[in-house]
Amino acid sequence: MLIVHRRVGERIVIGGGIEIVVTSTGARGVRLGVKAPRGVLVLRGEVHDSIVAANAAAADTPPLNQDVPTAPIRGGPSEEEE
C-alpha cells in the first residue's frame, strides 16, 4: 500500500485517467474528489463490499421453484392431434 501526504488541492494520479484530489481537510476527516473516465465505476469501499457480498449470497441461493418438476418441451404437434 502506498501512503502519501497531500494538502488541499494536491492530487494523486492513477493509471487509466483516474485522479484523486484532496478538496478539504478538517476535524471530521478528509474530503476527496475523484475524476475518472465515464466507463470507470467509482464506489465507496463499503458500497463495493456490500455488492460483492450480495452477489456471493445470490450465487449460493438455489434457483426459485427448484422443487417444481419440469417436462420436456416438444417442438411438433402432440400425438393426440395427429
Secondary structure, DSSP 8 states (H G I E B T S, - for coil): -------TT-EEEETTTEEEEEEEEETTEEEEEEE--TTS----HHHHHHHHHHHHHHHHS--TTTTS------SS--TTT-
